[in-house]
Amino acid sequence: MFEVSVSKKIARSILCSSAILASLVASSVSAGDNEVKFKLTDNPGSWFDTGVDVAGSRSIAIAAPGVKVSFNGASNTVHTRTSLIFPTGADGMPFNTEPTKGGDSLKLTTPGLYVFTCSVHPYMFGAVIVDDPATKGLDIGSSLSIVNGITVPSTSDLATRLLRTFFIATNPSNWQNYASNKPWHITYPNVDVNVGGNTVLNLPAVLNARYGNDLTLSPLTKPQTNAVGEIWVATQFETTSGKSKPGTVSALDGATWEVTRKVALPNIEMNNPHNMWTDKDQKVIYVTQWFDKKLTVYDRLTGKLIRNVSVGEAPAHVMTLADGTDRLHITNNGDTRSDSVMELAPLATNVLRRIDIGRGNPHAHWMSHDGKFMVTPNVFTSDTTQYNFEDNRVEAILPSGVLPFSHPLATGMMPDASKYYVANLLDSSITAIDMKDHSVIKNINLIANYNPVTGDISGPVGALPIQTPVSPDGNHMVTANTLTGTITILDTKTDTIVKMLPCDPGCHGVQYGAKQGGGYYAYVSSKFSNRLLVVDPDPNSDGNPVDAVIAGSVGLSAGDGTKLDDSISGNAGMGGQGILPIPVVYNGWVQNLPDTWKSQLTSAQQKPAE
């Protein structure tokens, strides 16, 4: 058992006195009463902000039973207050709100650990430990329930892995910094926790024994084969001196693997840039401001602002139609209306219409090669929509995942539009869907090889999957899995996971780009790291992804030659999320490239579906 395996280390580490616990409780609640006040912000790490620092995190509070927990908004967009984790059987749980800017509250009476998140921005975390002063240690509870319907022992690997993720996400000093040349150290509150009965464990001793600490980071290594063009990465948590809101977009040169430009756009307070796309000439960059209401357009070569367009609450992803019209489509992730996809004219000169997909709150959509279809993952309703542009109608809405709240977040599509895939965040699964007969082909369990109690892993594992595009040639799909910090590779011929590669904490974004001389790279970014991984899914060029490897890793911090429109002030290169390789080489888009880009591609890359 876990307790036995680390018991000696824990025995040496239980040093936290009742005076320290009392001090934490006193500093975590409002003076004179039993209330925790969270301010919802756009600021990296402290999205749920108590205003009080506890071991580097401003997002955790400790209070007595009966505490009032209130949420008030200081963000430019809407958020939900959703009980991600709570003590099994706790009064008033689960708790959930519609996406608003705050102004609500609840009372917590059952002792134990409560973690809140935003269903629109699911890495936003705030935690309250409701502690019974009559018990030893801080009460966590013997059993924890998760919003997706799963219940696990609080000492299980899944529970402690989620808790570790909380402390990484809410403390920027706990993020992996590849520019520091120092081991990766994670700071945890030095407290004892009660996991039921008389079992009291020291929190950092448990987490350090299970996952280690002060880990040596692998050196950055450039791929031996260069890439065609550029790679743009949304370094969403990087801050600059000329604006109060976070976020830059960073460009890397595929020939040198150096960061050549960072676009912060302080003149418009660009806020949490999340995902990008480009026009058919590859001249502009479209970027969504996920913690705002805007789609921003800037010149790719100069970084100069072209326009800033209001589209709706929490715009998440943007893509163009591949039918030659170059119209844009943006998902309003925070919008509960069913017509929550915006269609804009080329270059975003004006909004053309709202498209009704039958559901609200879509996130990472995908478009077909011929411009006929769009598929959306509908976060709040645990389903997915297939929309037909020729008839302007919803063709199908199908369930995605198997758990009650699967949280479908991202999609990927075969280059011939025969089927598509949906990554279900809280389900830790991928749903494969037949686009012709509108049926679920398979739900692929990404944690089939994982024991959530012991943590044993017997094969490829991907917990909490996010972006999951299919390769331009349709042979494989690469998925970023945020909880396990892993990359899974799926063989699209068999719809099976054939390989797992290591990733960084908060593994998030994936897109394919052209490799010089043929084939493709898959670029993978991570929220709580400042490096970009370069994956070669098919180094043997035999169409079989079983030999997929990490071909290299490059830093996302600015260098001496990086062009800036604002000086970097913090979180250098951090917050990697959306990725846009230039040129876009997916089927349907690659055929419309200007000759200057086409000439750099092989004949197979120019015609990936043949």
Helices and strands as residue ranges (DSSP letters): H 2-5, H 7-13, H 18-28, E 35-40, E 48-49, E 60-63, E 67-73, E 82-87, E 104-108, E 112-117, E 125-130, E 138-139, E 143-146, E 151-153, H 157-169, G 172-174, E 192-194, E 200-202, H 203-211, E 230-235, E 239-240, E 248-253, E 259-263, G 266-268, E 273-278, E 284-289, E 294-299, E 305-310, E 315-320, E 328-332, E 341-344, G 346-348, E 351-355, E 366-367, E 373-378, E 383-388, E 393-399, E 408-413, E 419-424, E 429-434, E 439-445, E 476-481, E 486-491, E 496-502, E 507-514, E 520-526, E 531-536, G 545-547, E 549-555, E 563-564, E 568-570, E 576-582, G 590-592, H 595-598, H 603-606
